[in-house]
Amino acid sequence: DQTGIHTEQAMKIDGLPPANQVLADIMLSYWPAQRWQPLLPAGWKLDDQPLRRTLLDNKGKTITRIDYLPQGSGRQPVSITQMAFHY
């Protein structure tokens, strides 16, 4: 809505990542890369290739990897690998 995106986690289960982190990763897979770059911490990079998007920290370490399949003239995210939260 006009005030932003909000999350609510009904159940907290040990070992599962926070709901807001999962939502952020899903948003990272869909939003255009140029919208994300200004929001990233200093030195972080979003490498956007046709079938893979990789979020790198300021040391070049992969934090998130998103794989896509071609779909018409675009692409569809099919896999998110989150290195920091191990999912």
PyMOL commands that set and color helices and strands:
alter all, ss='L'
color gray80, all
select helices_A, chain A and resi 19-30+33-39
alter helices_A, ss='H'
color red, helices_A
select strands_A, chain A and resi 45-48+52-56+62-71+74-82
alter strands_A, ss='S'
color yellow, strands_A
deselect
rebuild
show_as cartoon
